[in-house]
């Protein structure tokens, strides 16, 4: 049986490290659920505090159209993200330069002769 580096590290590390990761995950989930509960409470409070306000039919229509187009734009953007990822547009660019031979470099230089001193 062969043991990979990751398994060896997991076997050799202390058991407290794994529980630390579990605590971080639990804390993250707890915080996110608390934020969700707060948002639901604020939404419910705002809805109830409006009282007996009557919204006309065109208001419901506009709200429905706003929700529809918001979902349409969000879905379209997600589709573009998946398409560009699959098509390879998200890859980093590769710069390709042709290597020139040393002779090409020397061919462009102008040879200059040293002036001789006349004696």
C-alpha positions as CSV (number, residue, x, y, z in Angstrom):
1,X,0.0,0.0,0.0
2,X,1.4,3.3,-1.0
3,X,0.8,6.5,0.9
4,X,0.7,9.8,-0.9
5,X,2.1,13.1,0.5
6,X,-1.4,14.4,1.4
7,X,-2.3,11.1,3.2
8,X,1.0,11.1,5.0
9,X,0.5,14.6,6.2
10,X,-3.0,13.8,7.4
11,X,-1.8,10.7,9.2
12,X,1.1,12.5,10.8
13,X,-0.7,15.6,11.8
14,X,-2.4,15.9,15.2
15,X,-6.1,15.3,15.4
16,X,-6.7,18.9,16.7
17,X,-5.9,20.3,13.2
18,X,-8.9,18.5,11.7
19,X,-11.2,19.8,14.4
20,X,-10.0,23.3,13.8
21,X,-11.1,23.1,10.2
22,X,-14.4,21.8,11.3
23,X,-14.8,24.7,13.7
24,X,-14.0,27.2,10.9
25,X,-16.6,25.6,8.7
26,X,-19.2,25.6,11.5
27,X,-18.5,29.2,12.3
28,X,-18.8,30.2,8.7
29,X,-22.1,28.4,8.3
30,X,-23.4,30.0,11.6
31,X,-22.5,33.5,10.5
32,X,-24.1,33.0,7.0
33,X,-27.3,31.7,8.6
34,X,-27.4,34.6,11.0
35,X,-27.1,37.1,8.1
36,X,-29.9,35.2,6.3
37,X,-32.1,35.4,9.4
38,X,-31.4,39.1,9.8
39,X,-32.3,39.7,6.1
40,X,-35.6,37.8,6.5
41,X,-36.4,39.7,9.7
42,X,-35.8,43.1,8.1
43,X,-37.8,42.1,5.0
44,X,-40.7,40.9,7.2
45,X,-40.6,44.0,9.3
46,X,-40.6,46.3,6.3
47,X,-43.5,44.4,4.7
48,X,-45.6,44.5,7.9
49,X,-44.7,48.2,8.7
50,X,-46.1,49.3,5.3
51,X,-49.6,48.6,6.8
52,X,-52.6,48.6,4.5
53,X,-51.0,50.1,1.5
54,X,-52.8,49.1,-1.7
55,X,-50.6,48.6,-4.7
56,X,-52.4,49.1,-8.1
57,X,-52.3,46.4,-10.8
58,X,-49.7,48.3,-12.8
59,X,-47.4,48.3,-9.8
60,X,-47.6,44.5,-9.5
61,X,-47.0,44.3,-13.3
62,X,-43.9,46.5,-13.0
63,X,-42.6,44.5,-10.1
64,X,-43.1,41.2,-12.0
65,X,-41.4,42.6,-15.0
66,X,-38.5,43.8,-12.9
67,X,-38.1,40.4,-11.3
68,X,-38.4,38.6,-14.7
69,X,-35.7,40.8,-16.4
70,X,-33.4,40.6,-13.4
71,X,-33.5,36.8,-13.6
72,X,-33.1,36.9,-17.3
73,X,-30.0,39.1,-17.1
74,X,-28.5,37.0,-14.3
75,X,-29.1,33.8,-16.2
76,X,-27.6,35.3,-19.4
77,X,-24.5,36.4,-17.6
78,X,-24.1,33.0,-16.0
79,X,-24.5,31.4,-19.4
80,X,-21.7,33.7,-20.8
81,X,-19.4,32.8,-17.9
82,X,-19.9,29.1,-18.6
83,X,-19.5,29.6,-22.3
84,X,-16.3,31.6,-22.0
85,X,-14.9,29.1,-19.5
86,X,-15.6,26.2,-21.9
87,X,-14.4,28.0,-25.0
88,X,-11.0,28.8,-23.3
89,X,-11.4,32.6,-23.2
90,X,-10.5,32.6,-19.5
91,X,-7.0,31.1,-20.1
92,X,-4.1,33.5,-19.6
93,X,-2.6,34.8,-22.8
94,X,0.5,33.1,-24.2
95,X,3.1,35.4,-25.7
96,X,5.0,33.6,-28.5
97,X,8.1,35.2,-29.8
98,X,10.2,33.7,-32.5
99,X,13.8,33.3,-31.6
100,X,16.1,35.0,-34.0
101,X,19.5,33.6,-34.8
102,X,22.6,35.5,-33.6
103,X,23.6,36.0,-37.2
104,X,20.4,38.0,-37.9
105,X,21.4,40.4,-35.0
106,X,24.9,40.8,-36.4
107,X,23.7,41.4,-39.9
108,X,21.8,44.5,-38.9
109,X,24.8,46.1,-37.2
110,X,27.0,48.5,-39.2
111,X,30.6,47.5,-39.0
112,X,32.9,50.4,-38.1
113,X,36.6,50.3,-38.4
114,X,38.8,52.0,-36.0
115,X,40.7,54.9,-37.3
116,X,44.4,54.4,-37.4
117,X,46.6,57.0,-36.1
118,X,49.0,58.4,-38.6
119,X,52.4,58.5,-37.3
